[in-house]
């Protein structure tokens, strides 16, 4: 039996009782999850946490967070897109996107250009520095995706992307 299988089995095993009758929990791995084991949402959230931690670690040298990378990638693929369109497409609250764009603008990665059609709106573009940076970010993100593949396997990663494509 592997260490992982043994650990997974121990999560379902009855808890040892302390002298006072309370369950004894030596560490995080000893804490039972009960019904959470069968909840897809819980499993997806735990995987998301691992993915975000690996992404942040892998892209740490360039100080880019997952949401920033998503915004830069969408702007790079769709120059001139409005802030509202980016917020809607990525499911980001408008106020949060404004703050995020402010930080990307301060780093000279993104520029806002007042729309000629609607003066209340801004068209978003990568700067030349932003285009160069995004190329590097994509290379590091590809390394992160290799980590995901190593964690769950090539076929499982492809299957996961197929399953989740209905939610994008």
C-alpha positions as CSV (number, residue, x, y, z in Angstrom):
1,X,0.0,0.0,0.0
2,X,1.4,3.4,-0.9
3,X,1.8,6.2,1.7
4,X,-0.9,8.2,-0.1
5,X,-3.3,5.3,0.0
6,X,-2.5,4.6,3.6
7,X,-3.1,8.3,4.5
8,X,-6.4,8.3,2.6
9,X,-7.6,5.1,4.3
10,X,-6.7,6.6,7.7
11,X,-9.0,9.6,7.1
12,X,-12.0,7.2,7.1
13,X,-10.8,5.1,10.0
14,X,-12.5,5.5,13.4
15,X,-10.8,8.0,15.6
16,X,-8.8,7.0,18.7
17,X,-10.4,8.2,21.9
18,X,-8.5,10.2,24.4
19,X,-8.9,9.3,28.1
20,X,-11.8,11.8,28.4
21,X,-13.7,10.1,25.6
22,X,-13.0,13.0,23.1
23,X,-11.6,12.1,19.7
24,X,-7.8,12.4,19.5
25,X,-6.4,14.4,16.5
26,X,-2.7,14.4,16.3
27,X,-2.4,16.5,13.2
28,X,-4.3,17.9,10.1
29,X,-4.1,14.5,8.3
30,X,-5.8,12.8,11.3
31,X,-8.8,15.1,11.2
32,X,-11.8,13.2,9.6
33,X,-13.6,14.9,6.7
34,X,-16.9,12.9,7.0
35,X,-19.3,13.8,4.2
36,X,-16.8,16.3,2.6
37,X,-14.9,13.3,1.1
38,X,-17.8,12.8,-1.3
39,X,-18.4,16.5,-2.1
40,X,-17.1,17.5,-5.5
41,X,-17.1,21.2,-4.5
42,X,-14.8,20.5,-1.5
43,X,-12.4,18.4,-3.7
44,X,-12.4,21.1,-6.4
45,X,-11.6,23.8,-3.9
46,X,-8.8,21.8,-2.4
47,X,-7.3,21.3,-5.9
48,X,-7.8,25.0,-6.6
49,X,-5.8,25.9,-3.5
50,X,-3.0,23.6,-4.7
51,X,-3.1,25.0,-8.2
52,X,-3.0,28.6,-7.0
53,X,-0.1,27.9,-4.6
54,X,1.9,26.2,-7.4
55,X,1.0,29.0,-9.8
56,X,2.1,31.7,-7.3
57,X,5.3,29.8,-6.6
58,X,6.1,29.1,-10.2
59,X,5.5,32.7,-11.3
60,X,6.9,34.2,-8.0
61,X,10.0,35.6,-9.7
62,X,7.7,37.9,-11.9
63,X,5.2,38.7,-9.1
64,X,2.1,37.8,-11.1
65,X,-1.0,36.4,-9.4
66,X,-3.5,34.1,-11.2
67,X,-6.1,36.8,-11.7
68,X,-3.6,39.3,-13.0
69,X,-2.3,36.7,-15.5
70,X,-5.9,36.0,-16.7
71,X,-6.5,39.7,-17.2
72,X,-3.3,40.3,-19.1
73,X,-3.9,37.2,-21.2
74,X,-7.4,38.3,-22.2
75,X,-6.3,41.8,-23.0
76,X,-3.4,40.5,-25.0
77,X,-5.8,38.3,-27.0
78,X,-8.4,41.1,-27.4
79,X,-6.7,44.5,-27.6
80,X,-9.2,47.3,-27.2
81,X,-11.6,45.4,-25.0
82,X,-13.5,47.4,-22.4
83,X,-13.1,47.0,-18.7
84,X,-16.7,45.9,-18.4
85,X,-16.1,43.2,-21.1
86,X,-13.0,41.9,-19.3
87,X,-14.8,41.9,-15.9
88,X,-17.8,40.0,-17.3
89,X,-15.8,37.4,-19.3
90,X,-13.6,36.6,-16.3
91,X,-16.2,36.9,-13.6
92,X,-14.4,39.6,-11.7
93,X,-16.3,42.3,-9.8
94,X,-15.8,45.7,-11.6
95,X,-14.4,47.4,-8.5
96,X,-11.8,44.7,-8.0
97,X,-10.9,44.8,-11.7
98,X,-10.3,48.6,-11.5
99,X,-7.9,48.1,-8.6
100,X,-6.2,45.3,-10.5
101,X,-5.9,47.4,-13.6
102,X,-4.5,50.3,-11.5
103,X,-1.7,48.0,-10.3
104,X,-1.0,46.7,-13.8
105,X,-0.9,50.2,-15.1
106,X,1.6,51.3,-12.4
107,X,3.8,48.4,-13.5
108,X,3.5,49.7,-17.1
109,X,2.0,46.5,-18.4
110,X,-1.4,47.8,-19.3
111,X,-2.7,51.1,-20.7
112,X,-6.3,52.5,-20.7
113,X,-7.3,54.5,-23.7
114,X,-10.6,56.5,-23.5
115,X,-13.1,54.9,-25.9
116,X,-14.0,57.1,-28.9
117,X,-17.5,55.5,-29.0
118,X,-18.3,55.9,-25.2
119,X,-16.2,58.5,-23.3
120,X,-17.2,56.8,-20.0
121,X,-15.4,53.6,-21.1
122,X,-11.8,52.7,-21.6
123,X,-10.2,50.4,-24.2
124,X,-7.6,48.2,-22.6
125,X,-4.2,47.5,-24.3
126,X,-1.0,45.9,-23.3
127,X,2.0,48.2,-23.4
128,X,5.1,47.1,-25.3
129,X,6.6,46.2,-21.9
130,X,3.3,44.3,-21.1
131,X,3.6,42.3,-24.3
132,X,7.1,41.3,-23.6
133,X,6.2,40.4,-20.0
134,X,3.2,38.4,-21.0
135,X,5.4,36.2,-23.2
136,X,7.5,35.4,-20.2
137,X,4.5,34.9,-18.0
138,X,3.0,32.4,-20.5
139,X,6.3,30.5,-20.5
140,X,6.2,30.2,-16.7
141,X,2.5,29.4,-16.8
142,X,3.3,26.5,-19.2
143,X,5.8,25.3,-16.6
144,X,3.0,25.4,-14.0
145,X,0.7,23.4,-16.3
146,X,3.5,20.8,-16.5
147,X,3.4,20.6,-12.7
148,X,-0.4,20.1,-12.8
149,X,0.1,17.3,-15.4
150,X,2.8,15.7,-13.2
151,X,0.4,15.8,-10.2
152,X,-2.7,14.3,-11.9
153,X,-1.4,12.7,-15.1
154,X,-1.7,13.8,-18.7
155,X,-5.0,12.0,-19.5
156,X,-6.6,13.2,-16.3
157,X,-5.5,16.8,-17.0
158,X,-7.1,16.6,-20.5
159,X,-10.2,15.0,-19.1
160,X,-10.5,17.7,-16.4
161,X,-10.2,20.5,-19.0
162,X,-12.9,18.8,-21.0
163,X,-15.2,18.6,-18.0
164,X,-14.6,22.1,-16.9
165,X,-14.8,23.7,-20.3
166,X,-18.6,23.8,-19.9
167,X,-18.0,26.4,-17.1
168,X,-15.8,28.9,-18.9
